[in-house]
């Protein structure tokens, strides 16, 4: 049984808590949040600081669901206390901070995983299997889309502060950057464009070309008007077919066959925000728990791949800034 301290009970913390309730080999034994009212509904010991929790309760792992600017600090604290760490994405605000997190985990002999849930989202994982197994031949191109209204439900509206969140590019668009890198590896070429507002780089448009000639085009951000529905979609084109999820269920179009719609278990949540299915979060957290308990390596995602996704996304933002400056 993995004993977990959950740090931060905002939107994402509630999502993680919902997952732990379904797992038989993990248990939340402590909740940490600066707001005492958030501690009441969980039926476990609540603490105002992680230091209190680490000294008062037997804990194996710390799950960090805090604003991005706190990821480095709390990951290092947990690692220095000898606890495994699952930390929400993006990993940090800078590559230097990410390196500190990795070093702290290695120095203390604990496991560190960043919660890049899209690699675990059933529809995306299905496309990854198609690509790995060559079921439809080589992947030629993939379009990845993720957009919606600004997520105003964040605690203290911290997502609106570019110095804390990094804008829509770092908080939202990084999902698809991470997925593209996990699917296709290192890009040989990349061109990124974006639009910026008071909240940071709010919308990104990036095209990547890979060594085998495949192309990924990523569009994502949060600068649409209020009440705009959230959308995540993709179109993956293979040599002998396509996998498309765009406003409906994932559908596979294979040469010489009728379109097929794979079945995925839906796990409802009352967590709020723009998510109505726990599926990706469930598989992600279960993977972390299972791998920590078994001492097996992290293969779907690990701290180094998350560091690289952060580095590439920051390069996208840098390119977009440069192109905007050239037009000023």
Helices and strands as residue ranges (DSSP letters): E 2-7, H 11-20, E 26-32, G 36-42, E 45-47, H 50-56, E 61-64, G 68-70, H 71-80, E 84-88, H 95-108, E 112-115, G 117-120, H 122-133, E 139-149, G 155-160, H 162-165, H 167-168, I 169-173, H 174-184, E 187-197, E 200-210, E 215-224, E 231-238, E 241-245, E 251-254, H 279-294, H 303-327
